Amino acid sequence: MAKRQLSEAELRQRREASRKGALRGGLARARTLTREHQRQARAKVKPESLSRSGKKGAQATLARHGMDRLFKAWRRWKLANPSREELIVIGILRRLGLACEREMRLGETLFTVDFFLPGQGRAIEVNGGVHDERMPGWQERAEQQERKAALLAELGIPLLVIHHSEMDDVAALIERIRAFAGDRAASPAESQIEAAV
């Protein structure tokens, strides 16, 4: 059976309908790609797959743009997307009136500390669930943590490591951070008074 030849007007009409449909579909599809949608989609992907994809992207960025650009992009992402545990520590540091620098780079290495307290010359590292033994790659992370702690000791910077399981008792965590920070940390009552003034 031979296909019927479309007239020029019919072709134009089909192209226009197709273009309108694509635009409408594209805009509707774009509206569904919210942050929540992306989180849900990532939740369906195995962590190992995400890790492999991340490594490939980092290697490509490193090859094309160099180490500094890779580090700056990673740091920018970390600053914009703090973990739940990091948000708790940020709140505690603010409550205690302690200034901090987040994701501070240690010398020319790629190691960073989650929080550096410049007034005290001390560092705080928050270990989330990814550092637990049940997670893939935990041994590698544990070795990196040991190297980071050794580097900080070499630099003369005391380190406080907070495990995510400690986040359940915030009052105890506040006291632990205050004791670590020393005399310059305000009591919660003092910092609330200062905020009111």
C-alpha positions in Angstrom: 0.0 0.0 0.0 1.5 3.3 -1.1 1.7 6.2 1.3 -0.2 9.3 0.5 1.9 12.3 -0.3 1.2 15.2 2.1 0.6 18.6 0.7 2.8 21.5 1.7 0.0 23.0 3.9 -0.4 19.6 5.7 3.3 19.4 6.3 3.4 22.9 7.7 0.4 22.2 9.9 2.0 19.0 11.3 5.3 20.7 12.0 3.6 23.5 13.9 1.5 21.1 15.9 4.6 19.1 16.7 6.5 22.2 17.7 3.7 23.4 20.0 3.4 20.0 21.5 7.2 19.8 22.2 7.2 23.2 23.8 4.2 22.5 25.9 5.6 19.1 26.9 9.1 20.6 27.5 7.8 23.3 29.8 5.5 20.9 31.6 8.5 18.5 32.0 10.7 21.3 33.2 8.2 22.2 35.9 8.4 18.7 37.3 12.2 18.8 37.7 12.2 20.4 41.1 14.8 19.8 43.8 12.4 17.4 45.5 12.0 15.5 42.3 15.7 15.3 41.9 16.1 14.1 45.5 13.5 11.4 45.0 15.2 10.3 41.7 18.6 10.1 43.4 17.1 8.0 46.2 16.4 5.3 43.7 20.0 5.1 42.5 22.5 3.1 44.4 25.2 5.1 46.3 27.9 3.1 44.5 26.6 4.3 41.1 26.5 7.9 42.4 30.0 7.6 43.7 31.3 6.3 40.3 29.5 9.1 38.4 30.9 11.7 40.9 34.5 10.3 40.4 34.1 10.5 36.6 32.9 14.0 36.7 35.7 15.1 39.1 38.3 13.4 36.9 37.0 15.2 33.8 37.0 18.5 35.6 40.5 17.9 36.9 41.8 17.0 33.4 40.1 20.0 31.8 40.4 22.7 34.4 42.9 21.7 37.0 42.9 21.0 40.8 42.0 24.6 42.0 38.9 24.8 39.9 37.8 21.3 41.0 38.4 22.2 44.7 36.5 25.6 44.4 33.5 23.9 42.7 33.4 21.2 45.4 33.8 23.7 48.2 31.0 26.0 46.7 28.7 22.9 46.6 29.6 21.9 50.2 28.9 25.5 51.5 25.6 25.6 49.7 24.5 22.1 50.8 25.4 21.5 54.5 24.4 18.2 56.0 21.9 18.0 58.8 24.7 17.4 61.3 26.6 20.4 60.0 23.5 22.6 60.3 23.2 21.6 63.9 26.9 22.5 64.6 26.4 25.8 62.7 23.5 26.7 65.0 25.5 25.7 68.1 28.5 27.8 67.0 26.3 30.8 66.4 24.6 30.3 69.8 28.0 30.3 71.5 29.1 33.4 69.6 32.0 31.6 67.8 33.1 32.7 64.4 34.0 29.9 62.0 35.2 29.3 58.5 33.5 26.3 56.9 35.4 23.8 54.6 38.8 25.4 55.2 41.5 24.0 53.0 44.6 22.6 54.8 47.6 24.1 53.1 48.1 22.9 49.5 46.3 19.6 50.1 42.8 18.8 49.2 41.9 18.1 52.8 39.5 20.4 54.5 38.0 20.7 57.9 34.3 21.2 58.3 34.7 24.1 60.8 37.8 26.2 61.6 37.5 28.5 64.6 40.1 31.3 63.7 39.7 33.0 67.1 40.7 29.8 68.9 42.9 28.2 66.3 40.9 25.0 66.5 39.1 22.7 64.1 35.8 20.7 64.3 35.1 17.8 62.0 31.5 16.4 61.9 31.3 12.7 60.8 27.9 11.9 59.3 26.5 8.5 58.6 28.7 8.1 55.5 31.6 7.4 57.9 29.8 4.4 59.5 31.3 0.9 58.8 28.1 -0.2 57.0 28.7 2.3 54.2 30.7 1.5 51.1 34.1 3.0 51.1 34.2 3.6 54.9 37.7 2.2 55.2 39.1 4.7 52.7 37.3 7.5 54.5 38.7 6.3 57.8 42.3 6.4 56.4 41.7 9.9 55.0 40.4 11.0 58.4 43.6 9.7 60.1 45.8 11.5 57.5 43.8 14.7 58.1 44.1 14.4 61.9 47.9 13.9 61.5 48.2 16.9 59.2 46.2 19.1 61.7 48.5 17.8 64.6 51.5 18.7 62.4 50.1 22.2 62.0 49.4 22.5 65.7 45.6 22.7 65.3 43.6 20.8 67.9 40.7 18.8 66.4 37.3 17.9 67.8 35.6 15.0 66.0 31.8 14.8 66.4 30.1 11.6 65.4 26.5 11.9 64.1 25.2 9.8 66.9 26.1 12.6 69.3 23.6 14.9 67.7 20.7 13.4 69.7 21.9 15.1 72.9 22.3 18.7 71.8 22.8 20.1 75.4 25.8 17.8 75.9 27.2 18.7 72.4 26.9 22.4 73.3 28.9 21.8 76.5 31.5 19.7 74.6 32.0 22.4 71.9 32.2 25.1 74.6 34.9 23.2 76.5 36.8 22.6 73.3 36.6 26.2 72.2 37.9 27.5 75.6 37.2 30.8 77.4 36.2 32.7 74.3 32.9 30.7 73.9 30.0 32.6 75.3 27.4 30.8 77.4 24.1 30.4 75.6 22.5 33.0 78.0 25.3 35.5 77.2 25.0 35.0 73.4 21.2 35.5 73.7 21.8 38.7 75.6 24.3 39.9 73.1 21.8 39.2 70.2 19.1 41.2 72.0 21.3 44.3 72.4 
